[in-house]
């Protein structure tokens, strides 16, 4: 199983990394981890956390066994396997819809580090901001090439800029965008990604939009329709509540009263509150 990204002991370090992730500087974050591994920019405890994360990923990268990971990492990480199995439809990764707040561009502009780090590109952020403010609401547009600037070397600026909630890196390479019709500060945009061409992709889904996949991948798409399934056994459902995390928190006594004294699977955070839970299942 691929490891979760480490939570460091230094809260300020976590804040800065979170800003980079939000702004889309994923590669830069992983370069930072190598600095931490070498003891640069962090304390000894955080150096160990970075080292453990890098070592675990190296082991997994070279593994020939099955690897359990997230949908995003399955698409973007060059694992050596020739088959990827998705347990549900990953269309949201391939037609990736996101939002940009124009106000976030203003935050970058006002940052005190901008003159040293941005230089000539500083005016481009102002131009982009003014351009987005001028477009009509609801009109689907392509971002003009003059605004598709490379900002990969400006990660330090974004790391120092507080309260950025937009993936600006992703927006600068978007395929289409439009301004929200009820919020002039909000831009919706879409990026088209592709599943790996050199791997067999198996997608298990009861609701997959076959027509869209055939538009995206043509003859590569093969549909195996397993609809003639006979159910065996009995399913007993209590439908008064949804028993989501929020619902379960409000109706714990009701849930425990209805459960038989059998091994029970629940949300990890409720293992101590639900009777007869089996955390190993």
Secondary structure, DSSP 8 states (H G I E B T S, - for coil): --------S-HHHHHHHHHHHHHT-HHHHHHHHHHHHTTSSS-HHHHHHHHHHHHHHHHHHT--S-----HHHHHHS--S-SEEEESS--HHHHEEEEEEEHHHHHHHHH-TTHHHHTTTHHHHHHHHHHHHHHS-BT--B---GGG----GGGHHHHHHSTT--S-HHHHTT-SEEEE-SS-TTEEEEEEE----TTSEEEE--SS--HHHHHHHHGGG------------S------SS---HHHHHH-HHHHHHH--SS-B---GGGTTTSTTB-TT-
